[in-house]
């Protein structure tokens, strides 16, 4: 039997919670990915005009990577207060920070207007974006995971994950539309600002929806238990994570390597590779990413549902192995210059990526105790992004510049897939865990020892 805290909520309530998380993550990923696409297409000309074109792209991607550097700090700060104050409050704050920074980028003067101050301000706003996103992901997936039916947690928790392809779809779609209707000079002059300014409207919609949902019942139950033992000092969530969940943090970081690196190679670096090495037009490359992102959105819930049936690890391992094996065919297809081949390359790559990304939300949530779950999941996910997604387009572009070949890039992604296979391979299956019954440490146990037993026995369920 399920405990009261984990009993399935009413379907309409759960759907509203899923919608709030999905719309919020879509807006935040739209903001984040919009910057990545703009970095590949126009920021090298607008903010680094004195550089060689490929060097300008490298510098543009460097400011792109700065956003990832701020994500671990966001994970620490938002994770700490999210575990102390609740998921909902921090999710509202992250949405406001991300939207505000993106809107400000749309108003930013370029190098031609204010000189070197332009890239400096761009970098500062990118840091704010990264800080906000570092706190967004953990809270969004936890809000759904802790509300949802345990038997279908993989499926329901995968919906906030679709915010990434939905945001990519929205960002790429807006850019693709603008590049189709505007001349290059008009787009470079003022057209690129429109998608960033649009973020202000989207944030208002997302904020209205997020404010309408309730706090996680699992978190409220854990908070109530903490209140009853106020005489006992409660350690900081970060301390508890590093003391009792350090192995889970390392596993989460390793699991993120192939997922994160492959995604940014497939969706961000491809805009550089296809337009320079394969001589494909900017519009054609954007259209391929646009269509493939729609397929990616559709398959993520299916992979999440499969993880409920066969486990998180098998689905994740399939995705990691598949992405590694696909890299050489991926670049071969792009080199053909055919739109059909380019579309096939990106679509298959993102479908395989989805096999890792879909179960990730439930998998990471199930690794950590309620009172440290926001911190643990966020730290594991976002610290990995510094070594994985942040430098991925930068490394790929540098490898292309140095070797004038896609082979080193393929090997780079394959190496990340091996790391992920090892990390997930040594992890324990978490599909049967009850989120309300996993304690942060033996000291957090109830007097009857129930939670301590759960913490020592991964996979234990409430009886």
Buried (B, 14 or more C-beta within 10 A) or exposed (E): EBBEBBEBBEEEEBEBBBBBBBBBBBBBBBBBBBBBBBBBBBBBBBBBEEBEEBBBBBBBBBBBBBBBBBBBBBBBBBBBBBBBBBBBBBBBBBBBBBBBBBBBBBEBEBBEEEEEEBBEBBBBBBBBBBBBBBBBBBBBBBBBBBBBBBEBBBBBBBBBBBBBBBBBBBBBBBBBBBBEEBEEEEBBEEBBBBBBBBBBEBBEEBBEBBEEBBBBBBBBBBBEBBEEEEEEEBBEBBBBBBEBBEEBBBBBBBBBBBBBBBBBBBBBBBBBBBBBBBEBEBEBBBBBBBBBBBBBBEBBBBBBBBBBEBBBBBBBBBBBBBBBEBBBBBBEBBBBEBBEBBBBBBBBBBBBBBBBBBBBBBBBBBBBBBBBBBBBBBBBBBBBBBBBBBBBBBBBBBBBBEEEEBEBBBBBBBEBBBBBBBBBEEBBBBBEBBBBBBBBBEEBBEEEEBBBBBBEEBBBBBE
